[in-house]
Amino acid sequence: MKILHAMIRVKDIEASMKFYTELLGLQKTHEIKLEDSILHFLKGNDSDFEIELTQNFETPKEGYTNGNAFGHFAIETDDMDKFDKKFKAFGGEYLYEPFVMEEAGSKIAFIKDPDGNEIEIIQKL
């Protein structure tokens, strides 16, 4: 078995595309237009795993509610300091500022996307 993608429903596709492409550096691979939605697929340079941003034509005014079972996505960066500068220039605020997690041999930080989904940024040390 191979994990192919994870789907996220988004309230504002423009804000989400900007976040995932400009800040996180993912590239849009393709989209699928359906009767009730457009599925936007993105992936990183070194991975076949994709994130599917689902743009429903009828979206709740307040957006979507995240369940309490989902935790976060994890994305690797080569340079946390460079990401930190880019993130701050992007106007982002950390959920958890970058810190070293000795047990994992990593420097990590947590951020949220425009819809409140948590994303762990990891630099392996």
N, C-alpha and C positions, 0 to 999 in steps of 0.2 A: 504494500500500500504506500502511496505517496500523497502527502498533503499538498493540495493544489492552491486553495485560496481561502480567505476569510472574508465574509461580507459585512459591511457596516452601512446602515441606513443613515443618510445625511440630510440635514435640514437645508443647508445652503451649499450647493455644489461648488460654487465659485470659491467660497472661503475654504472649503475642504480641499479642493484641487490645489489652491495656493499653498496651504499648509503641507500637504503630502508631497507636492512636486518641488516647490521653491525652498521650503525649510528642510524637509527630510530627504530631498534628492531622488524621490522615486520617479519613474517615467511611466507615462500612460502607454499601455501596450495596445489596447483596443477598447471598443465599446459595443454594447449590444442594445439596440432599441427595441423595446417591447411596447405593448399597448398602454401599459400603466406606469412605465418607468424606463430609465436608461441606466444600464450597468456600465460603470467606468472601471476598467482594470488597470492597476498600477503595480510595478515591481521595481526592486533594486537591481543594481548592476550585477551583483554576485549571487543572485538567487532566482530560482524558478517560482518561488512562492509569491502569490499575488494577493493584493488587497482589492476587493471589489467594493467600490463606493456606489451604493444604490440610491439613485435620485428618483424617488416616487413622485408622480405628478400631483398626487393628493397627499400632502404631508401635514401632520398635525401642526397647528399654529405654534405650539410650544416646543415642537421637535419630538424626539423619541426619548423614552425612559430606558435607561440602562438597568438591567437586572443586577442582582447582587452576587450572581455566580461568576460573571465575567471579571477577570482581573485586569490584564493588560496585554498589549503587544510588546515585543522587545525588538529593537533595531540597533544594530552595531554601528559605531562610528570609529574611525581610525584615530581621531583626535578630539577629545572632549573639550579642550580649551578652544579649539576652532569652532566646534559646534556651539559652545557657550556664547561666544561673540556673535555668531550668526543668529542664535535664538533670541538674544537680547535686542539685537538690531531689528529683528522681526517683531519685537514688542511682546515677546512671550514672558510668562511668569511661571516659574517652576512650582510643581507640586512638592518635589523634594530636590533641593539644589544638588549639584554633583558632589559625590563623596566616594571614598575608597571603601570597597567591601572586600576586606582581606580574605574572607572565607571563599570568595568566588574568584579572587585574583583579578578583580575588575574595578573600574571606576564607573559609577552609575548615577543616573539622574532620572527623575520622573516628570513628565509633562502631560498636558491634556490636549487633544485635538479640538477643533471648533464645536464638536458635539459632546464633549466631555469624556471621550474614551481615553483611558490612561495608556501612555506609551513609556516604556522604559528605554532609555538610551544607555548603551553599554560600550565602554572602551575596555578591551582586554589588556591587562598589564603584563 
